[in-house]
């Protein structure tokens, strides 16, 4: 019986993911393990394949690709206990891999799969707010609690974005023929400046509430996104808390200056920036606003985001 599945996005890493996944599969089988290597061909494949595997009893699921591939795989396994996630980083940003210390060199990452240490890290989950409780005439639906109902693909492992950085993520995901990796994200950030209009939001967590126009709100388990932008520089992947960065609207020139400081977290001293910690964050807007997480579209407002301490087990070189 198979004891692992390796799910690879063959176009990740400019096509390098295919050969890396094949090397990993060969190394795992040579070590005495039995498992299957499968390649994705469309959005949603990684989630489906991961869920089918764990439903059949497999408890070691390996994702080869970027944070988007990991996002799908995690959403396929998060509801099943005792599953260990393996990571073969081969994407544009690899922010989750950086957070767990996973080497980017394929041979070292493969060695970690063979002899690493399983560690518990935090997991983010998103719930739709029941609009009926807000006085809107809607048909009642089955809910997880009295005021929340789960939504599709509701888990994330890095940072959930709302506002300007959501639009940047959307544009960066399209790619550009000129730039890759962090440079692609930076290019999208500059491009977005020309038309972005700050929405009015209501944010509420254990730190209190913020209401007003918003440049961005980044809710982080990890400390970085976009391949190295340290938006919440002190975030820890296993402390059971979100670090939330709220940036109020500033001029386009100030945004560009702040972008430079994001590489070392220098933006936190700017008067338009505030950093908070919380177990939950509720986001409400006058009109539905798209959220991204792990660089992928996740849901629309109004939502509540909560952290699950130690909710994911991942193989790490630690």
N, C-alpha and C positions, 0 to 999 in steps of 0.2 A: 504493500500500500504506500502511496506517496506520502511523504512527510513534509514537503514544502512545495510552494508554487512560486515561480519567478515571472512577474508580469512586467513587460518592457514596452516602452513607447519607442518604436524603431526610428522615429524621426528626431528624437531628442539628441542634443549634442551634435547637430548637423549630421545625423545618421550614425554617430559613433555608438549609440546605445545598443544597437543590434549586436555588434561584435563584442562589446563589453558584457552584455547579458549572456552571450554564448560562452564566453570565457568563464563567467561565474557559474553557469550551469555545469560546465565540464568539471570545474574544481569541486563543486558540491557533490557531484555523483562519484568522482574519484575518491572523495573522502568517506564514501559509504552511504551517503544519504540518497534517497530516491525522491524525485520530483519532476515537475513539468515546467518547461519554458513556453510561455505564450506571449504573443505580440498583439498589441492593440492596433485597431485600424480606424476607430472612430471615437468621438467623445462619448464617455459613459462606459466604454468597454472595460477599463481598469476597475471601476467600481463593481460592475457586474461580475467580472471574473473573480475578483477577490471575495465577493460575498458568496458566490457559488462554491469556491474552494473551502472557506471556513464552515459553510453549511454542511459540507461533506466530511468534515472532521480534520482538515489540515490546520495546523496551528503555527506554521512559520510561513509568512507571506512576504515576499521580497519585491520591492518596487524599483525598477530601473528607469530613471527619467528625471524630470525636474520636480519642482514643488507642486505643479499642477497634477502630475501623475500621482504623486504622494497623496494629494488632496482626495482624489478619486478612490485610491486604495483604502485610505483611512475611513472614508465614508462607507466602504464595503465591509469593513471588519470591526468598526468601533462598537457595535452592539453585541458582539460575541466575546465572551470571556476567554482569558488564557491564550490570546493570540499574540505572537511576537512579530513585530514589523522589522524587516530588513531593508536597508537603504543602499542603493547603488547610484550615487549622484551623477547625473549626466544632463543637467538642464541649464537654463539661462541664468538662474539666480542661486539655486542650491542653498537657500537660507536655512532650511530645517537641518540639512546635513551639517552646516557650519555650527548650528546650535548644539548638536550632540557630539561634535568633534569628529565626524566621519571624514576620513581623508578623501580628497578628490582624485588621487591617483587610483586607477582601477585595481591594480594588484593589491594595494593596501586596503581598499574598501572590501575586496573579495576576502582577504585574510580576516577582516573583522567579522564578516558573515560566518566564517568557519570557527573562529575562536574568540569572538568578542564577548562582552558582558551585557546581559539584558538589564536595562534600567527603566524605571518608571518616569514618564514625563507627563506634563499637564496637557489637557485636551480642551478645546473650546467647543461650545455647543450653542446653537442659535434657536430661539423660539419665536414664533409669530405671536404677537399680542392679539388677543381676541377683541376685535373692533366692537363687538356687541356691548362689551362693558363700557365702551366709550360713548354709548348712546346712538350708535349707528344701527340702522335696521338691516340686519343680515340674518340669514338662517343659522341657527346654532349648529356647530360641528363638534365631533368628538374631540375632546381636549385632554392634554396631559395633566393639567391642573385646572383650577377654576378660571384662570385668566391667561393661559398660554396653550398653544397647540403646536406640535412639532412641524417643521417644514423640511422639504427635500434637501438632501446634501447639507445637513445642518452641523457637521463637525468641521473643525479646522485645527491646524497645528502650528501656524506661525502668527500672522497678524491679520486681523479683520480691518478693512479700511472703509471710510465713509467720507464722501466729499471729493475734494480735489485729487487725492491720491487714488481714489477709486477710478476716476476718469483716466488718470495716468496709467494705472494697471491695465485698463481696457485697451488703451492705445498701444501700450508696450506689448501686449499679448498678440497684437496683429503683426508685430515685427517691422523691421525696416531693412532695406537692402544695404544701408550704410553702416549700421551699428548692430552689435550683439551684446548680450549680457547687461552689465550695469550701464554701459553707454547707451544701450537701447532704452532703458528706463529713464535716464537723464534726458535723452532727446525727446521722449514722450512728455516729460514734465515741462520742458520749455515750450513745446508745441501746444500743450493744453492751456497755457497761460493766456493765449490770445482770445479765448472765448469762454472760459470758466466763469460762472456766476455763482457766488456763495449762497447756499440755501439757508433758510431759517430752520433751526433744529432745537429740540429739547433733549438734553442728555442727562441721565440721572444714574448715579451709583452711590457706593458707600461714602464717597468723598463729598457728596452734595449734588447740586444740579447746575447745569449751564443751559441758558436759553438765549438764543440770538443767532446772528449770522455766523457761518462756519467756513473756514478754509478747509480744514480736515480734522478728522478724529481717527486716530490709529489705536486699535486695541490689541496689545501684543502679549503673546506667550513667549515668543522669541524676541530678541532685541533689534532685529533688522529685517528689512525687506528690499526688494529691487536689486538683490545681489550685493548688498553692502551698506545701504543707507540705514544708519543706526537711529531710527526714529524714536525708540524707547530704550536708550542705551543701558539702563540698569535692569532690564527685564531678565528674569531667570526662568528657565524652562521647567523647573520643578518646585517652585515656591508656593503653588496654589493660588496665585494672584495674577490678574491682568495688570499690566502697566498701560495706562491710557494717556496718549498725547493729544491734547486739544490745541489747535492753532486757530486763532481768530483771523479774520481777513486782514491782509496787509497789501502793500503795493506790489506790483509785478517785480520791481527791482529788488524789493526785500525778499520775495519768494526765492529769487535766484541766489541771493546771498545766503539765505537759510539752507538752500540745497547743498551748497558747498560745505557748510558746517555739519551736515547730516552724516558725513563720513566718520566723524569722531564724536558726534553727539553734542556739538557746541551750540546747537539751536536752543537747548533747554534754558539758556539764560536770557533769551529774548523776551521782552515784556508781553508779546502776543502769544507766548507759548506757556502752557501749564501741563504738568505731569502729575498723574494721580494713580493710586492703586485701588483695586476693587475686585470683589468676587463676581459681581454682575454689573452689566451696563444696559440700560434701556435707552433706545434711540427712537424718537418720534419726530416726524416731519409733517408739514402741511400737505405735501404731495408725496407719494411713494418715492423713495430714494434708494438706488441700488447700492448694495454692499458687495465688496469683493473680499475674499479670504484666500490666502495661499496663492494669490495672483489669479484667482478664478472667481467668476460671478457666483454669489451664494444666495442672496435673498434680497427682499425689499423691506423698507421700513413700513410700519412700526415693528420693532423687534426687541427682544431681550437676549443678551449674550451672557452666558454663564461659563465659569471654568469648572472643569472636573479635575481635581487634584490627582495626579498619578493615573490618569485615565487611559494612558497608552503605554504599552511596553515595546521598547525598541532596542535593537542590538547596537551596542556602542563599543568603541575601542577603549573606553574608560576602565 
